[in-house]
Every structure is written in C-alpha cells, then in structure tokens.
Amino acid sequence: MQTRINYAKAAPDAYQAVVALATYVSKQSNLPPLLIDLIKLRASQINGCAYCVDMHTKEAIEHGASQQWVNLIVTWQESPIFSDAERAVLGWTEALTLISDTRAPDEDYAAIKMFFSDEDITKISVAIGLINVWNRLAVGFRSKHPIDQPVVAAA
C-alpha cells in the first residue's frame, strides 16, 4: 500500500479546520474521553481505517480502558462488558456511520435518548461525524499506521 498524498500539507487550511473540530470534541465538548474513544474505535472499525484503529486503541488504553473492553468493541452486541449507555452510543455510532444504509433508525435514536440530553446527543453526533472525516482522509489517502513491534504468524 502506497500513501497517496499528505493531506495536511496538500491543504493545510482544510486540515487545520478538522483539527479545530477535533480540539472542540476532545477539550470543549465535555464528553468523557472513553466515550469519545468508543465512538472513534467503532466508526474506524466499520470504515476499515487501520491507522485510526491503531491510534485510538492506544488512546483508549491510556484513558483507562481495559484491553478486553477495547478488543470487544468490534463485537459489542455479543458482549456483556458494555453498559446500556455505551450500547446506545455504539448503536448511534453505527447508525450515523452507515447512514446511507440505516437512515438513522428511530430505535437507535430512542436508545441514545434514554441516556443523554439533546445537547450531549448533538455533541456525540459531531464526534461521530469527525471520526468519519478522519477515516475518509486516512483510508482515502492510504495513511499508514506505525508498526510498534513486528510479529510474524507464518513464514
């Protein structure tokens, strides 16, 4: 896989606009860091963004997530490790990330509405939109994640 372009250098003003939104989500939205990590990881898994999955897995662990919690996000519907509020966020993340297919179903909205205010749902939705922007940049331009320690399962 060859990186296509360095989007931060190709359009620094566009890149800075996305960074500004990222700063808002992480520092001003008052959403808990692990909730933001949950959103980032699930959307990145859906979008097949290895760069973002790698980065946000590490961040979630730094924010106090267990390795098991991180590992099971991909199969959240099958695992009892997630709270009902986390499940609502995961469902809403999937609904908005796959919006052309899901059309943001009423049942997913009703689930998140049980746990979060309109203000928080709006902020959660902005966080979902933001990670989808990052995923499209990283996947579209073939950003490569660092390899911390190479492992070979088969020669």
GIVENWO-V505914 format. One record per pair of residues at least 24 apart in sequence whose ideal C-beta (glycine too) atoms are under 7 Angstrom apart, sorted by the first residue. I is the first residue (numbers start at 1). GAP is how many residues later the second one is. Records with the same first field share a line. If there is no record, write none. Layout:
BEGIN
I: GAP, GAP
END
This chain:
BEGIN
1: 141, 143
2: 140
3: 138, 139, 140, 141
4: 137, 138
5: 136
7: 130, 134
18: 115
21: 109
22: 108
25: 101, 102, 105
29: 94
31: 92, 93, 96
33: 30
34: 26, 29, 30, 31
35: 54
36: 91
37: 26, 28
38: 35, 48, 51, 52
39: 50, 54, 85, 88, 89, 92
40: 91
41: 29, 32
42: 31, 48, 51, 52
43: 50, 54, 85, 88, 89, 92
44: 87, 91
45: 28, 29
46: 48, 51, 52
47: 50, 85, 88, 92
48: 91
49: 86, 89, 90
50: 95
51: 87, 92, 93, 94
52: 79, 82, 83, 86
54: 91
55: 90
84: 31
85: 30
88: 24, 26, 27
89: 35
92: 32
93: 35
96: 29, 32
97: 31, 35
END
